[in-house]
Amino acid sequence: MTKRVSVFDVGLATVLLFLCGLMLAPLIHIISISLSDPLFAQAKLVYFWPKGLQFGVYQKIFAMDEMWRAMGVSIVVTVGGTLITLVLTSMLSYSLTRGRMPYRKLVMKLILITFVFPAPIIPSFLLVKSIGMLDTLWALMIPAATSAFGVIIMKTFFQGVSNELLDAAKIDGCTEAGIFTRIVLPLSKSVLATIGLFQAVYHWNAYFPALMFIRSKELYPLQVLLQNLVVKKGVNNFMGDVQFELSMPVTPEMMSAGIIVFATIPILLVYPFLQKYFVKGAMLGSLKE
């Protein structure tokens, strides 16, 4: 049976393709500049396709030790912070769905208060400093470990797990921790992937927490290093600090574009592996029985 395509479907597809093109255009333009010949890039003749294809920019970037060190810090913070978030948020959310948890409603109200009134900057800095996490990577992972948004989303998902299934496991002798780890978590891959992807993108792009809590240059994540190189210090000075053996010249605009692509591609590569779970997780709360 062939499904009929209506005018509305064609119009909707056209609008969505147009919006996708608008969102992808800046990234394609930056990639094209980084891969083009310096003469075309300097004359601003590059739009959505490289002219005079060359990879000199990326050879220069890959030769920088500080760039790889900053990427290593970002990977540690992103992976570690995401795992901490998933562990703490899932445990808290599951506890809130169990009727035997004391002060459950009070805890939920306190979480909602943080949703409306987030922690101010100065008290957050003083708290991190007082517990000795200043200038450590823990300062980038612990303060952002849980959020009211993640707790609400995960709690809503856990409430949809069949109570009969949980009661049957309990009758078979499974403890509360066993029910959580052996039954609830395996059924929650979609919401875990959704919250994990949100948190991973947050940690990868986080700039202000590192600027506030990190003092050692060796602990700078990629975003802070990029800000220092591209905006604060200037690409011209940055290019002059590094000795290159390549004969291919590059312009500051090409170097900026290459650095931005270098910092963006890794997090984009994660999405295809989580896409099937992310779609299910994004639909949470949209259907009601």
C-alpha positions in Angstrom: 0.0 0.0 0.0 1.5 3.3 -1.1 1.2 6.2 1.3 -0.1 9.4 -0.3 2.1 12.5 0.1 0.0 15.6 0.8 0.9 19.2 0.0 1.3 19.7 3.7 3.9 17.0 3.9 5.9 18.5 1.0 5.7 22.0 2.6 6.7 20.7 6.0 9.7 18.8 4.5 10.7 21.9 2.6 10.6 24.1 5.7 12.6 21.6 7.8 15.2 21.2 5.1 15.5 25.0 4.9 16.0 25.2 8.7 18.6 22.4 8.6 20.4 24.3 5.9 20.4 27.5 8.0 21.9 25.7 11.0 24.5 23.8 9.0 25.6 26.7 6.8 27.9 28.4 9.4 29.7 25.2 10.2 30.1 24.3 6.5 31.5 27.8 5.8 34.0 27.5 8.6 35.2 24.1 7.4 35.5 25.3 3.8 37.7 28.3 4.9 40.0 26.1 7.0 40.5 23.8 4.0 41.0 26.4 1.3 44.0 28.0 -0.3 45.1 31.2 1.7 44.7 33.4 -1.4 41.0 32.5 -1.8 40.4 32.7 2.0 42.1 36.1 2.3 40.1 37.4 -0.7 36.9 36.2 1.0 36.0 34.1 -2.1 35.2 30.9 -0.1 31.6 30.2 0.8 30.4 26.6 1.0 33.0 24.7 -0.8 36.9 24.7 -0.3 38.8 26.4 -3.1 42.4 25.1 -3.6 42.1 22.2 -1.2 45.0 22.0 1.4 45.4 20.8 4.9 48.1 23.1 6.2 46.0 24.5 9.0 45.3 21.1 10.5 49.0 20.1 10.2 49.9 23.1 12.3 47.1 22.5 14.8 48.0 18.8 15.2 51.6 19.8 15.9 50.7 21.8 19.0 51.2 20.0 22.3 49.1 22.5 24.3 46.1 21.9 22.0 46.3 18.1 22.7 46.7 18.7 26.4 43.7 20.9 26.5 41.7 18.4 24.5 42.7 15.7 27.0 41.5 17.8 29.9 38.2 18.4 28.1 37.8 14.7 27.5 38.4 13.8 31.1 36.0 16.5 32.4 33.3 15.5 29.8 33.5 11.7 30.4 34.0 12.0 34.2 31.4 14.7 34.7 28.8 12.8 32.6 29.3 9.6 34.5 29.0 11.4 37.8 25.9 13.1 36.6 24.3 9.8 35.5 25.1 8.0 38.7 23.9 10.8 41.1 20.8 11.9 39.0 19.6 8.3 38.5 19.9 7.4 42.1 18.2 10.6 43.3 15.4 10.3 40.7 14.7 6.7 41.5 14.6 7.4 45.2 12.0 10.1 44.6 9.8 7.6 42.9 9.7 5.2 45.9 7.0 6.0 48.4 9.1 4.8 51.4 11.7 7.6 51.0 11.4 10.0 54.0 10.8 13.7 53.3 10.3 12.8 49.6 8.0 15.8 48.9 10.2 18.2 50.7 13.3 17.1 48.7 11.3 17.5 45.5 10.3 21.0 46.5 13.9 22.0 47.3 14.9 20.7 43.8 12.2 22.8 42.2 13.5 25.9 44.0 16.9 25.4 42.5 15.2 25.2 39.1 13.6 28.7 39.6 16.5 30.3 41.5 19.9 28.9 40.4 22.9 29.3 42.7 24.6 32.8 42.5 28.1 33.1 41.3 29.9 34.4 44.4 28.5 31.8 46.9 29.3 29.1 44.4 32.9 30.2 44.1 33.3 30.5 47.9 31.8 27.1 48.4 34.2 25.5 45.9 37.1 27.3 47.5 36.1 26.3 51.0 36.0 22.6 50.2 39.4 22.7 48.5 38.3 22.0 44.9 39.7 25.3 43.5 42.1 24.8 40.7 41.2 21.1 40.3 39.2 19.3 37.7 36.7 18.3 40.4 35.6 22.0 40.4 34.4 21.5 36.8 32.5 18.2 37.4 31.0 18.3 40.9 29.1 21.6 41.0 27.3 20.7 37.8 26.8 17.0 38.7 23.0 17.2 39.1 20.3 19.6 37.8 16.6 20.0 38.5 16.0 19.5 34.8 17.7 16.1 34.7 16.1 15.0 37.9 12.6 15.9 36.7 13.1 14.2 33.3 14.6 11.0 34.8 12.0 10.8 37.6 9.2 11.1 35.0 10.7 8.1 33.1 11.1 6.0 36.2 7.5 6.6 37.2 6.5 4.9 33.9 8.3 1.6 34.9 5.7 -1.0 35.7 5.1 -1.4 39.5 4.0 -5.0 38.9 7.5 -5.8 37.5 9.2 -4.2 40.5 6.9 -6.0 42.9 7.6 -9.4 41.2 11.3 -8.8 41.5 10.9 -8.0 45.2 8.9 -11.2 45.8 11.7 -13.1 44.1 14.1 -11.8 46.8 15.7 -8.9 44.9 16.8 -6.0 47.1 16.0 -2.4 46.4 19.5 -1.9 45.1 19.2 -5.0 42.9 15.9 -3.8 41.5 17.5 -0.5 40.6 20.7 -1.8 39.0 19.4 -5.1 37.4 15.9 -4.0 36.3 15.3 -0.3 36.2 18.6 0.9 34.7 18.7 -1.7 31.8 15.2 -0.4 30.9 16.3 3.2 31.0 18.9 3.4 28.2 16.9 6.1 26.4 16.7 8.5 29.3 20.2 7.8 30.4 21.5 8.5 26.8 19.4 11.7 26.6 20.6 13.1 30.0 24.2 11.9 29.2 24.2 13.7 25.9 22.9 16.9 27.4 25.5 16.8 30.1 28.4 15.8 27.8 27.6 18.8 25.5 27.5 21.1 28.5 30.9 19.9 29.8 32.5 20.1 26.4 31.3 23.6 25.7 31.6 24.9 29.3 33.8 28.0 29.4 32.8 30.1 32.4 33.3 27.5 35.1 36.9 26.9 34.0 37.5 30.6 33.8 36.2 31.0 37.4 37.7 27.9 39.1 40.9 27.0 37.2 44.2 28.9 37.6 46.9 26.5 36.2 47.4 26.7 32.5 48.0 23.0 32.5 44.4 22.4 33.5 42.8 24.7 30.9 40.1 22.9 29.0 39.8 23.3 25.2 37.3 26.2 25.3 39.4 28.4 27.6 42.5 27.7 25.5 40.6 28.6 22.3 39.4 31.8 23.9 42.9 32.8 24.8 44.3 31.9 21.4 41.5 33.3 19.1 40.1 36.2 21.1 42.3 37.3 23.9 45.8 36.7 22.6 45.0 36.9 18.9 45.8 34.4 16.3 48.6 36.5 14.8 50.5 36.4 18.1 49.6 32.7 18.6 51.0 31.8 15.1 54.2 33.7 15.9 54.7 31.8 19.1 54.8 28.4 17.3 57.7 27.3 15.1 56.3 25.6 12.0 58.3 23.7 9.5 55.6 23.7 6.8 56.0 25.9 3.7 52.2 26.3 3.3 51.2 29.7 4.7 47.9 30.2 6.5 46.0 33.3 7.3 44.7 34.2 10.8 41.1 33.6 9.6 42.0 30.1 8.4 43.7 29.4 11.7 40.7 30.5 13.7 38.4 28.4 11.5 40.6 25.4 11.9 40.7 25.7 15.7 37.0 26.1 15.9 36.5 22.9 13.8 39.1 21.1 15.9 37.1 21.9 19.0 33.7 21.1 17.5 34.1 17.8 15.6 34.8 15.5 18.6 31.4 16.2 20.3 29.6 15.9 16.9 31.0 12.4 16.4 29.3 11.3 19.7 25.8 12.1 18.5 25.3 9.4 15.9 26.0 6.7 18.5 23.3 8.0 20.8 20.8 9.2 18.2 18.4 6.2 18.5 18.2 6.5 22.2 18.1 10.3 22.1 14.9 10.3 20.0 13.1 8.1 22.5 14.4 10.2 25.4 13.3 13.5 23.8 9.7 12.2 23.5 9.5 11.7 27.3 6.4 13.4 28.7 4.8 14.0 25.3 2.5 11.0 25.6 0.0 10.5 28.3 -2.1 7.4 29.0 
